[in-house]
Amino acid sequence: MVMLGQGDEGGRRLPAGRKAELASYVAEVGEASVARLAERFEVSVDTIRRDLDALDAEGHLIRTHGGAVSVTAAPRPEFGVDVRLRMQSDAKDAIGALAARLVADGMVLMMNAGTTTQAIARHLRDRRELTIATNSLTLPAVVPPEVVRDLYVFGGEVRFTAQETIGPVVFPIREPGMEQRIQADLAFIGVGSVSEDGGYWTSNLAEAGMMRDMADRSAKVAIVADATKFERRLFAQVGDLAAADYLITDAPPPPSMARALADAGVVVLTPDEH
């Protein structure tokens, strides 16, 4: 709704009214550039930048380089970790709390890089003597130090946007050309998409292979994904539905997907059911 101030010449919008419309518009479209918003609201790009900064500070949207995204938008691979951490944050926190309940003291965990697995790490504060292997460059700073017995980071190429390494799920030993065999009790794998007919997906080919290797080396596999990831179309398959023992999410999947998951032997965990 357009707000008009008393005595405003030409019926120009008050800043508060414009910002309310701006927040509503970004929530509706999911993402918009500064230039697009300036044109739509007929103000300067500097004015839009100030409005976006204020709305970001108030938690109504997420400011990005060159524009803004909705706090409820589905994250895309090109978004940095700092942006993705703030998207669907309540859902990720609920998933993290629920996932942590699968972890017992002394377990060995594989955890791939991602903002949802970071949420799990934050909820492990009551666990002890955990061994964690990850390709995340940010997760080691999130895990409370008293939780871990040992923490390992897989080597490889660094993807700066995702703050992760991409490489083999192995660790070298002293003998030249030899690798240390490893295995885990449980893998937490955050994915970009859960598809009824295609399983679990991500956007990067090499990342998909690494996630698949983590799952293969684990006795149990828990896929973690918020409901915005359902039925998205992404490039690389991590595995079919039966590749996981659990799907941990913030809302029940659509009925047809729920049936497909049940047929594949996947236990779906949501906060409402626990």
Beta strands, then each sheet from edge to edge (+ up, - down):
strand 1: 31-33
strand 2: 62-64
strand 3: 67-69
strand 4: 108-111
strand 5: 130-134
strand 6: 148-153
strand 7: 157-159
strand 8: 164-166
strand 9: 171-172
strand 10: 179-180
strand 11: 184-190
strand 12: 193-195
strand 13: 199-202
strand 14: 218-224
strand 15: 236-239
strand 16: 246-248
strand 17: 267-269
sheet 1: 1+ 3- 2+
sheet 2: 6+ 5+ 4+ 11+ 14+ 16+ 17+
sheet 3: 7+ 8-
sheet 4: 9+ 10-
sheet 5: 12+ 13- 15+
end
